Amino acid sequence: MTVGSFRVRALLGKVSAVVFGVVLFRRWQVRWGATDAEVAADLPGDELMPRADRSTTRAVTIAAPPKEVWPWLVQMGQGRGGLYSYDVLENLIGCDIHSADQIVGEWQHVTVGDSFRLHPDIALHVVVVEPDHALVIQGGVPMGDAAPPYDFTWAFVLNVLTDDTTRLVIRERYNFTRWWASLVVDFVTPVSFVMTRKMLHGIRARAERRRIAWQNSLGSSSR
């Protein structure tokens, strides 16, 4: 083997390793925290987009029953309870997001057709409401003055794990309406992963903190 061919093989090996790593990292991003069964499962809202061009499924376990997690979901949105993610990053692009640390009564009512704002000027719409189980949002984000290059569903699903434990599953589905939409979605997928992971942790922390406070109050009152 010549020195030149050895270098070519070494370079190809490095490129292959990088590509393999990128593929594995992407797979980890799009299904972070989710089991094989959760990734394969049909979730509320999937029927609105039976053949999605892109899909992500991410999940976390919460030490609280669904009825105690649900209030945090229904008050989500800009101008309401926020998104429980990185407010600072969202506000850099003018979203004016302020994630709540309390359940607010006036934000506890949501119905199909309601607006779900990501930004003062960008609203999706609520398309599925199944109390204590599923909230699904649908729409798209415009590209400047152009219409969104894809349709999008965003499902928040609560599944009972035990009497006091819930699996929160968040699924994004995209249906491309422009040939170049995949370039946009593939670019924002890592950003979506970072923000969604924080959101999952944010919802879990709030629900568990409130449950602990409630349990402590019961303990104090029984003394």
C-alpha positions as CSV (number, residue, x, y, z in Angstrom):
1,M,0.0,0.0,0.0
2,T,1.4,3.4,-1.0
3,V,1.6,6.4,1.4
4,G,-1.0,8.1,-0.8
5,S,-3.5,5.3,-0.7
6,F,-3.0,4.9,3.1
7,R,-3.8,8.6,3.6
8,V,-6.9,8.3,1.4
9,R,-8.2,5.3,3.4
10,A,-7.4,7.1,6.6
11,L,-9.3,10.2,5.5
12,L,-12.3,8.1,4.3
13,G,-12.3,6.4,7.7
14,K,-12.4,9.7,9.5
15,V,-15.2,11.0,7.3
16,S,-17.2,7.8,7.8
17,A,-16.7,8.1,11.6
18,V,-18.0,11.7,11.5
19,V,-21.0,10.8,9.4
20,F,-21.8,7.8,11.7
21,G,-21.5,10.1,14.7
22,V,-23.8,12.7,13.2
23,V,-26.4,10.1,12.4
24,L,-26.3,8.6,15.9
25,F,-26.5,12.1,17.5
26,R,-29.4,13.1,15.3
27,R,-31.2,9.8,16.2
28,W,-30.6,10.6,19.9
29,Q,-31.9,14.2,19.4
30,V,-35.2,13.3,17.7
31,R,-36.1,10.6,20.3
32,W,-34.5,11.9,23.5
33,G,-35.9,10.1,26.6
34,A,-38.5,8.2,24.6
35,T,-38.8,4.4,24.6
36,D,-39.1,2.3,21.4
37,A,-42.8,1.8,22.2
38,E,-43.4,5.5,22.6
39,V,-41.7,6.3,19.3
40,A,-43.8,3.7,17.5
41,A,-47.1,4.5,19.3
42,D,-49.9,6.4,17.6
43,L,-50.6,9.6,19.6
44,P,-53.4,12.1,19.5
45,G,-52.9,14.5,16.6
46,D,-51.1,11.9,14.4
47,E,-54.3,11.4,12.5
48,L,-54.1,15.1,11.3
49,M,-50.9,14.3,9.5
50,P,-50.9,10.6,8.6
51,R,-47.7,10.7,6.5
52,A,-45.4,13.2,8.2
53,D,-42.1,14.1,6.4
54,R,-40.3,14.5,9.7
55,S,-41.2,13.5,13.3
56,T,-39.6,13.7,16.7
57,T,-40.7,12.0,19.9
58,R,-39.3,13.1,23.3
59,A,-40.3,12.1,26.8
60,V,-39.7,12.3,30.5
61,T,-41.1,10.6,33.6
62,I,-42.8,12.9,36.2
63,A,-43.5,11.9,39.8
64,A,-47.0,13.2,39.8
65,P,-50.3,11.9,38.3
66,P,-51.6,13.4,35.0
67,K,-54.2,15.6,36.7
68,E,-51.4,17.4,38.4
69,V,-49.3,17.9,35.2
70,W,-52.2,18.9,33.0
71,P,-52.7,22.4,34.5
72,W,-49.1,23.3,33.5
73,L,-49.8,22.2,29.9
74,V,-53.1,24.1,29.4
75,Q,-51.6,27.4,30.5
76,M,-48.7,27.3,28.0
77,G,-48.2,29.9,25.3
78,Q,-46.8,33.4,24.8
79,G,-48.9,35.9,26.9
80,R,-49.9,33.1,29.2
81,G,-47.7,30.6,31.2
82,G,-44.8,30.6,28.7
83,L,-43.0,27.5,27.5
84,Y,-41.0,26.5,30.5
85,S,-37.8,26.5,28.5
86,Y,-35.0,29.0,28.0
87,D,-36.9,32.3,28.2
88,V,-33.8,34.4,27.7
89,L,-33.1,32.7,24.3
90,E,-36.7,33.0,23.2
91,N,-36.8,36.7,24.1
92,L,-33.6,37.4,22.1
93,I,-35.9,37.1,19.0
94,G,-38.7,39.1,20.5
95,C,-41.0,36.3,21.8
96,D,-41.7,38.0,25.1
97,I,-42.0,34.7,26.9
98,H,-42.2,34.6,30.7
99,S,-42.6,31.1,32.1
100,A,-44.8,30.9,35.1
101,D,-43.9,29.1,38.3
102,Q,-47.5,28.9,39.5
103,I,-50.7,27.6,38.1
104,V,-52.9,30.6,37.2
105,G,-56.7,30.1,37.2
106,E,-57.5,32.4,34.3
107,W,-55.2,30.4,32.0
108,Q,-56.8,27.0,32.9
109,H,-59.5,27.1,30.2
110,V,-58.5,26.0,26.7
111,T,-60.7,24.8,23.8
112,V,-60.3,23.6,20.2
113,G,-59.7,26.7,18.0
114,D,-58.0,28.8,20.6
115,S,-54.8,30.6,19.6
116,F,-51.5,29.3,20.9
117,R,-48.9,32.0,20.6
118,L,-45.2,31.4,20.2
119,H,-44.6,35.1,19.6
120,P,-46.8,38.2,19.8
121,D,-47.1,38.0,16.0
122,I,-47.1,34.2,15.5
123,A,-50.0,32.0,16.6
124,L,-50.7,28.4,16.1
125,H,-54.1,26.8,17.0
126,V,-55.4,24.2,19.5
127,V,-56.8,21.2,17.6
128,V,-57.1,18.5,20.3
129,V,-58.0,18.9,23.9
130,E,-58.4,15.7,26.0
131,P,-58.3,16.8,29.7
132,D,-55.6,15.2,31.7
133,H,-54.3,13.4,28.6
134,A,-53.6,15.3,25.4
135,L,-53.1,18.8,24.1
136,V,-52.3,19.2,20.4
137,I,-51.3,22.4,18.6
138,Q,-51.2,22.8,14.8
139,G,-50.0,25.5,12.4
140,G,-46.7,26.8,11.0
141,V,-44.3,29.6,11.4
142,P,-44.2,32.0,8.4
143,M,-40.9,32.8,6.7
144,G,-41.0,36.6,6.7
145,D,-43.9,37.6,4.4
146,A,-44.1,34.1,2.9
147,A,-46.5,31.4,4.1
148,P,-45.1,28.6,6.3
149,P,-43.2,26.0,4.1
150,Y,-44.7,23.2,6.2
151,D,-47.7,22.2,8.3
152,F,-46.9,21.3,11.9
153,T,-48.5,19.4,14.8
154,W,-47.2,19.6,18.4
155,A,-48.6,17.0,20.7
156,F,-48.3,17.0,24.5
157,V,-49.5,13.6,25.8
158,L,-49.8,12.4,29.4
159,N,-49.7,8.6,29.9
160,V,-50.2,7.0,33.3
161,L,-47.2,5.0,34.4
162,T,-48.3,4.3,38.0
163,D,-50.9,5.9,40.3
164,D,-48.4,8.7,41.1
165,T,-46.2,8.7,38.0
166,T,-46.8,10.1,34.5
167,R,-44.9,9.9,31.2
168,L,-45.0,13.2,29.4
169,V,-44.5,12.6,25.7
170,I,-44.0,15.5,23.3
171,R,-44.2,14.8,19.5
172,E,-43.5,17.2,16.6
173,R,-44.7,16.3,13.1
174,Y,-44.0,18.1,9.9
175,N,-45.6,17.9,6.5
176,F,-43.6,19.8,3.9
177,T,-45.4,22.1,1.5
178,R,-42.3,23.5,-0.2
179,W,-39.4,21.5,-1.7
180,W,-36.9,23.4,0.5
181,A,-38.8,22.9,3.8
182,S,-36.6,20.0,4.8
183,L,-33.6,22.4,4.8
184,V,-35.4,24.7,7.3
185,V,-36.6,21.8,9.5
186,D,-33.3,20.0,9.6
187,F,-31.6,23.3,10.6
188,V,-34.0,23.9,13.5
189,T,-34.1,20.3,14.8
190,P,-31.0,20.8,17.1
191,V,-32.6,24.0,18.4
192,S,-35.9,22.2,18.9
193,F,-34.1,19.5,20.8
194,V,-32.4,21.9,23.2
195,M,-35.5,23.9,23.9
196,T,-37.8,20.8,24.2
197,R,-35.4,19.0,26.6
198,K,-35.5,22.1,28.8
199,M,-39.3,22.3,28.5
200,L,-39.7,18.7,29.6
201,H,-37.4,19.3,32.6
202,G,-39.2,22.6,33.3
203,I,-42.7,21.0,33.4
204,R,-41.4,18.1,35.5
205,A,-39.7,20.4,38.0
206,R,-42.9,22.5,38.4
207,A,-45.3,19.6,38.8
208,E,-43.1,17.7,41.2
209,R,-42.3,20.8,43.3
210,R,-46.0,21.6,43.6
211,R,-46.8,18.0,44.6
212,I,-44.1,18.0,47.3
213,A,-45.4,21.3,48.6
214,W,-49.0,19.8,48.7
215,Q,-47.7,16.6,50.5
216,N,-45.8,18.7,53.0
217,S,-48.9,20.8,53.7
218,L,-50.9,17.6,54.4
219,G,-48.2,16.3,56.7
220,S,-48.2,19.6,58.6
221,S,-52.0,19.7,59.0
222,S,-52.1,16.1,60.3
223,R,-49.7,16.9,63.2
